[in-house]
């Protein structure tokens, strides 16, 4: 389960467990997380929990919502992401009681025998990559347009692709592999010609993603 650690000028003010499907942040007293600061809008942002995933969405706030220094409209949170709202910093922590380093040094066969027993969010928490058939990072290869043939290695926990303001998606590295999520745009990305219906979809090597008129193939050896 995830939690938020709210701090101001390096001093922790509160810790909030994410237990609801929707958790609101803002200056107004009816928000789930109240941040009493004029730089914060009355209804600033909302956290949405979808299964084990937590998305944050800016609610057209005056001063914006930032993750790790970058302005975002909607994004999937990864372990240790820092959300900045006004002068406040809110760190997202995957708090599931698992010691990740100990998990990684279990005896051979312990993880492989029961992959489902590994905690959700471990890929975000540790950045170790997939515990599946390969530990090599996946690759996105552009198939058409001016950038055809270009390859992008998915070495980060979260990689965003697309055209800001038009259509943006994120590819997140997890213990079981990679997932695609819709971030921005009225049109949803397609995988093998099928529009993304839920918040995320698991990617398989060879899948063709179409986003903002660009086709790209996900490859994982």
Steps between C-alpha positions, in 0.01 A plus 500: 500500500627849415534796730574870462754685714425874496786736586574874497858631497626151580273456804246216483153630578283192453486149360186379321422140401330466161198281572224655283438476126525880487698726734474876445766761576436872535458807719128455574419325830289226335804350321640171625841665524471867592798724415429844643712717273401772253718343228274193516165505319176419683478172308855451379548134408353153545662163558324205338571144609453237229589159639858532623561813289464860619454782248515871582302747290522879513152660522584805287670661799633855481864415571514144369607162635858383461661157531876499554513858369296437184149639447242225446132474412457133588763244584548161657696535825812294562661428837697800632339747254483849650182696423546877533196719571590858586787486749388160626667175406302176513701179470322187380620184671393143428443390858424129482726380778741322266873544534592520132872434539432181697245396240762530226748269678264211573637156420487399132155383401318687777387780271475296182282238667247753625522818290155607619632516856729790415339825617327723249694819442844343545610609154409857587654472843833356404550564128653151468289431191299197404527174690362318198691312233747786447652774713601701194313828453229506237530710184254714305573512127333767284349346188384800294545873450818709505638307798443154347764254616582691818522286812444617858617281787250480787765530770296723734218383724255724309553615139253739334439492124286706264438867429428726804165674465387250235541143624735365766541153651736354759682168503575375852746228595363251752620173653287302253583710193391828341159669495362779283277773649303784342615838637372783279282557196140438396602202285636196679807312374448169321687173546491272194212712369289473817434821699617492863179439697615503862763714673785263407581205275789253526742505206639194325806498277391579146196708598442800271393822675345788305511841661441844344534351152828327578537124502760345729582143591578375850789252499638304794759227454 
